[in-house]
Amino acid sequence: GGIKAVIWSDVFQCSLMLVGIMIVTILGAIDVGLYNSFQIAQEEGRLTILNLAPGIYRSDTFWSCAIGLLVLWTGTYCVNQAQVQRYCCMSTKTKAKIAIYLSAPIIIVLTLLSVWCGIILMAKYRGCDPIAMKHIERYDQLMPYYVMQNLSHIPGLPVTWDDFLKKHFKTKSDHYRLIINKLVAALYGTLAIGVAFTIGRLGTVLQASIALSGAIAGPLLALFCLGLFFKFVNIKGALCGFIAGIALTTTIAMGSIIHKKPNIHLPLRTDLCPDQNHTIFHDDYVLPHEYEPQGLNKLFHINYYYVSTSGFIVSVIVGILVSLITRTNKREIHINGAMHEKDGKNNSALNGDHVKETRQ
C-alpha cells in the first residue's frame, strides 16, 4: 500500500508501454523495412534533425526543443511534487541519484522508439493519408489504426474481449456475455470521456500533455529558482511572480482552446492509395514556416513547448520586480515561535534564543 503501491503501479504501466511500443516498432520495421522506412522519411522531408529556423510558433525546430523542453524537464525532475516524493522515499541520497540516472536512459529509449514508430507510420502511409481518406479523424488515432489494420492477428493488440475475456466465459449465456462486453465498453468509454474533456480541443495528446504540464512546471520551477538564486526576493515577490506565471500559462491554454490553432504540418497526399483513382489534397492545413497568427492569437498560438518557458520567465521577472518595489529594511524575526520585527541594528537581545529570519 501507500507510495510503494503507487510506484509499482508506475513500473507496471511503464513496462506495458515499453513492451507495447517495442512490439509495434519491431513488427512495423519488418512490415515496411528498416532501411526503406528511413529512406522514405528522408525523401518526404521528415528527417530534418537540426532545423535552426527561428520562431515561437513552430514545434519542429532545434530551439523549441532545446529551450522549451529544457524548462519542462528541469521542472519535472527538480520541483515536481510526484518526482520529489519518490526521491524522498529512497533510504539514502545515493540511491535517489541512482534512480534518477536509471530513469534517463529509459526515457531516451522510449523517445527514440516513439520517433521510430513515427517514421514507420510515415513510410507505411506515404501517399495514402488516412485522415484525407476519412478513415480516421485525428492523428492520435494513427497508431491504433495501424495496429488494427496490420497487427490484428496478434493476441492482445486488437480487442479485450476476444483475446482475454472470451475464453473465460464460454459456458455463459449470450445475454451474460453481452453484459460483460457492455461493462468493458462502459469502462473504456468512461476513460475516453475523461481524457476527451481535457484534450478534446487542445490538438494531439502530446501537445495537450506538454502544454498542461508545462503550465504548472514553468512557474513552479521559477518559484524555487527565485528562492535559490535571488536572496533579496521576499514572500510578496515570490507569490506575485508565481501567480503571474500561472495566470499567463492558463491564459495561453484557455485561449488555445477557444481560438483553436489551424492544422500545421508538412504536406500529405493520397495518390498512392490502392483504391483511389484521383488525388485528394488537404485544404485545411498550413505549412510550419508559413503560419503567422494575428491579434491575440499571437499569444494563444505560441508553440506548446514554450508554455512552460513563458511561465518561467514571467514568474522570475515579476518576482524580482515586486521584491525590489516592496523591499524594506525591516525583517520578521521568529523567536521561539513568536514573531517580532527589527531594523537590522541590534541583535544582542536575541542571543541564546531560537531565531529564524524572514525577509520582507
N, C-alpha and C positions, 0 to 999 in steps of 0.2 A: 504493500500500500504506500500512500504518500508519494513523495518525489521519486522514489525508486520505481514505482509502478509507471509514473509519467515518463521517466527516462527509458524504461524498457519498451513502452509503447512507441516512443520516438524511434528506437532502434528497429523495432519490427516494421514500422511504416517506411523508414529509410531503406531497409533491406528489400521490402517489396518493390519500392520504386527502382532501386538499383538493379535488381534481378529482372524486373519487367522491361526496363528500357534496354538492358543488355540483350535480352531475347529478341526484342523487336529490331534492334540495331543489327545484330548478327544475321538474323534471317532476312532482313531487308538488304544487307550487303550481298548475301547470297543471291537474292532475287534480282537485284539491279546490277550488281557487280561493283566491287570496291573501287577499282581504278576508274571505271566508267562513270560512277556517280560523281566523283570529284572532277572528272573531265567535263561533264555536263554542267555542273555547278559553275565551273570556271568560265565556260562558254556563255552562260547566262548572266554573268556578272555578279555571282553570289559569293565569291571568294576574295573580295577586296578587303584584305585584312587591315591595312594601315591607311585608312581614309582620314586625312588631316584637314578636311574641309571644315571651316568654322560654321557656327550657327547653333542656336539654343533650341531649335525646333526639330532637329534631326537626331535620330537614335542610332544611326549607322556609322558614326564617326568615332575616331580614337578618343577625342576629347570628351564626348558624352559618357563613354565607358570609364575613362581614366578619372575624370573629375566627379561625375555623378555617382558612380559605384564606389569610389573611394570613401565618400562621406557615408553612404548607405551601409557598407560593410564595416567601416570603423564603428559606426553607431551600433550596429548589430552585435559585434564581438565585444565591444568595450563597455557599453552602458545599457544594453537591452536587459530588462529585468529577467526574462526567461534564461538568457545566457549566463548572467552573473549568478543567478540562483543555482545553476548547475556547477559553476566554478566553486561556489561556497560549499557545495556538498562533498567535494573532494577532501580527503583527510589531510593532505599537505598541498602546499603551493606548487611543488614539483609535479605532483600528479595532475593538478589543474592545468599546468603548462603543457604537459604531455597530451592531455585530452584535446587542447586547442591545436597542437601541432598535428595530431592524428586526424582532426576534422578537416584540415586544409586539403590534403590530397584527395579525400573523399569528395569534397565539393568540386575540386578540379576535374575529377573523373566524371562526375555527374554532368558538369557543364560541357565537357568535351563530347560525352555520349549524346547529349541533347543537340549539340551542333551537328554531330554526325547524323543523327536522325533527321534533322532538317535538310541536310544535303541529300540523303536518300529519298526523302519525300519530294524534293525538288527534281531529282533525276527521274523518279517514278512518274510524276505527273507533268513532266515537261511537255508543253504543247497541248495539254488537256487539263486545264484548271477546273477542279471540281466545283468551285464556287461559281465560276462563269457558266458552268453547265447546270447549275442549280441542284447539284447533288448534295451539297451541304450549304449552310448559311454563314458559318463563321470559320475562321482559320483555326480556332481552338478545336474544331471537330475534325481536322485533317488527320491527326494521328489515329483516333478511333475509327475513322473511315477507312484508313489504310489497313488497320488490323482486321476489321470485319471483311474487307474485300479480299485480302491476300493471306491472312493467317487464321481464318475461321476454323480450319481443320485441327488446330492445336487446342487441347483441352485447357480451359481456364481463361483463355483470351476473349472469346465472344460473349458468352452469357452465363449467368449464375445458375439458372435452373437446370439446363441441360448438362452442365459439366459437374455440378456439385450437389444439387438437391434431388434431382430426379431419381437417382438410384436408391435413395433412402425412403422414397415414398411410392415404390412400385405396387405395394399391396393396398394402397389407399384408393378411395374412390376419386373419380374425376372432379367431383364437387370439392372434395377436401384439397386436392392438388391445385385447383383453381384459387382457393382461398390463400394457400401458401404463396402462389405466384402474385396475387394481389398485394399481399403483405410485403413481399420483396419489392414490388414495384412502388408501393407507398413509401417504403424506406428510402429507396433511391430518389423518388420524387421529392421527398422532404429535404434530402441533402441538396438536390439540384436547385430547389426553390431558395434555400438558404444562401447558396452561392450566387444565384441569379440576382437576389436583392442587392448583393454587394457589387457585383461586377457586370451586371446586365448592360450598363451604359458606359462602361469605362474602357472599352476596347477589349483586347485579349486578356486572358488570365494573367499572363506575365506582366503586362502593363499595369493591370489593376493591383497586383500584389506588390510590385515595386513602388507604385505611387502611394498606396495606402500605408505601407510600412515606412516608406521614406518620409511621409508627412509627420510621423512621430519621431523617427530616428534622428533627423536633422536637428530640430530644436532641442531634443534631449541631449544629444552629443554636445551641442553648443552650451547648454547649461553646465555640464561637467567641465568643459574647457574654460569657461569663464571663471569657475572656482579654482581650477588648477593653474592657469597661466596669467590671470589678471588679478593680482592681490587687492587692488583698490575697488574691485566690483563688490557692491553691497547687495543686501537682500532685495531691495527695491529694484535695482538694476537687473539682477538675475531673473526675478519674477516677471518684470515687464518684457525683458528680452525673450523669455520662453513663451509668454502669451502672444507676443508679436509674431514670433516664428510659427506657432501653431495657427494663428489667425491667417497668416499668408498661405501656408500649405493647405489649410482647409478651404480657403477661398479658391485656390487653384483647382483642388479636387472637385468641389461643388460646381465651379464654373465649367470644368471639362465635362461634367455630366449634363448640365443644362445646354451648353453650346458644344455639341459633340464635334470632335475633330474629324475631318474627312479621311477616307482611306488613303494612306500614304504608303506606297510600296513600289517595288520595281515592276516593270511590265510583265504580264502573263498573257497566255493565248490558249486557243483551243483547236488549232489547225491540225493537230496530230491525234485527235480523238478518233477511235476506230469507227464509231457510228455517226460521225459528223461530216457532212459534205460541204460545210461552209464554216468560216472562221468567225468566232464571237470574241469581240474585244471588250474589255472592261471600259465603261464610260463614266465610272463614278470614283476613279482613283486619281491621286496626284503623285507625281514623281517626287522623291525626297528633296531634291535640290530646287524644285520649282515652287514649293509651298511657302507663301508669305501671308500670315494671318493679318487681319485688320481689326482696329478698335480694341476692345477688351480681350479679344481672342489672342492678342499678343502676350497676354499674361496667362490666360486659361490654357493655351495650347503649347506651352513650353514642353520640351521633351520630358517624359516621365522620369528619366534618370536624374534630372536636375531638380526635382521637387524637394528632395532631402537637402541638396546643396543650397537652394534658395532659402529654405527654412533655417539652415545653419548660419548662413551669412547674416540674415536679418536679425536673428537672435543675438549673435555676437555684437553687431553694431549697436542695436538698441540697448542691450545690456550695458555696454561701455558708456554710451552717451547718458543714459539715465543715471548711472552710478556717478559720473562726473558732475552732473547737474545737482543731484541730491546729496553729494558728499559733504560731510561736516567734520568738525574736529572732535565731536562727541562720540563716545563708544559705549555700547552696553556691556556692563560687567556682571557676570553671573557669579555671585559669591555664595557658596553653599546653598544653591537653589534660589537665592533672591537676586533680583535684577536691580542694578544701580547704573548711574551714568557718571562718566568722568570726562575731563577735558584733556587728559594726557599729561598733566603736570606733576601729579603727586601719586605715587604708588605705594608709599611706605605703610599706609594703614591696611594694605591688603596682604602683607606678608603673613605667611602661615595659614592662609585660607585657600580653599579650592577655588581657583579663579578661571573663568572662561570668558574670553572677549569675543564680541560680535561686532563687526564693522557696521557703521551706519551710513 
